[in-house]
Amino acid sequence: MTAEPITLTTAHTCNCNHDDAETIVLDGRTIPHAVRHAAIFGALESIQLGFSLDLIAPHDPLPLLAQLEKARPGAFTVSYVERGPEAWRIRFTRAA
């Protein structure tokens, strides 16, 4: 028997009464450094068109932003919600 691949259109089938329109918040400070960018990229890939993810980071994530733009040019609009000094909150909205 072959497993059916999970896609964005079939992945969410729960009845847990959450609101998909809510902005997802990901606290990057809690993710181990060795896997931080990979985890953030994975989270961003799961965001549907028009939805947002707020990333909380311990510093201005300019290297991550450059890496994202290189890998997925124009896929997300990025805006700062909070700019330090102890935490940066950046909103990624899926554009393409």
C-alpha positions in Angstrom: 0.0 0.0 0.0 1.3 3.4 -1.0 0.8 6.4 1.4 -0.9 9.4 -0.1 1.4 12.5 0.0 0.3 15.2 2.3 -0.4 18.5 0.6 -1.6 21.9 1.8 -5.1 21.1 0.5 -5.3 17.8 2.3 -3.2 18.3 5.4 -5.7 20.1 7.6 -8.8 18.0 8.4 -9.1 18.4 12.1 -12.2 19.6 14.0 -10.4 21.5 16.7 -12.2 24.8 16.3 -9.2 26.9 15.7 -9.3 30.0 13.5 -7.1 29.5 10.4 -7.3 33.3 9.9 -5.2 34.0 13.0 -1.6 35.0 12.6 0.7 32.2 13.6 3.4 33.1 16.1 6.7 31.3 16.0 9.3 32.1 18.7 12.6 31.4 17.0 14.4 32.0 20.3 13.3 28.6 21.5 14.5 26.7 18.4 18.0 25.2 18.7 20.5 27.3 16.6 21.6 24.3 14.5 18.1 23.8 13.0 16.7 27.3 13.4 16.6 28.4 9.7 15.4 25.0 8.5 12.6 25.1 11.1 11.6 28.6 10.1 11.6 27.8 6.4 9.5 24.7 7.1 7.0 26.8 9.0 6.9 29.5 6.2 6.3 26.8 3.6 3.1 25.7 5.4 1.5 29.2 5.3 -1.2 29.4 2.8 -1.6 32.4 0.4 -2.7 35.5 2.2 -1.9 34.2 5.6 0.8 35.4 8.0 3.4 34.1 10.4 5.0 36.3 13.0 8.6 35.3 13.8 10.1 36.4 17.2 13.8 36.5 16.9 16.6 37.4 19.4 18.2 39.8 16.8 17.4 41.5 13.5 17.2 38.4 11.2 18.8 40.0 8.1 20.7 36.8 7.1 17.5 34.8 7.2 15.6 37.5 5.2 18.4 37.5 2.5 18.3 33.6 2.5 14.5 33.6 2.1 14.5 36.2 -0.7 17.2 34.2 -2.6 15.4 30.9 -2.2 11.8 32.2 -2.7 11.9 35.7 -4.4 8.7 37.6 -3.9 7.0 34.7 -2.1 6.4 36.7 1.1 5.9 40.3 2.1 7.9 41.2 5.2 7.2 43.8 7.8 8.6 44.6 11.2 6.1 44.6 14.0 8.7 45.2 16.7 12.4 46.2 16.4 14.4 45.1 19.5 16.3 45.7 21.6 15.6 42.3 23.2 13.3 40.8 20.6 12.4 41.5 17.0 9.0 40.5 15.6 8.7 40.1 11.9 5.5 39.4 10.0 5.8 37.2 6.9 2.7 37.2 4.7 2.4 34.6 1.9 2.2 36.5 -1.4 2.9 33.8 -3.9 
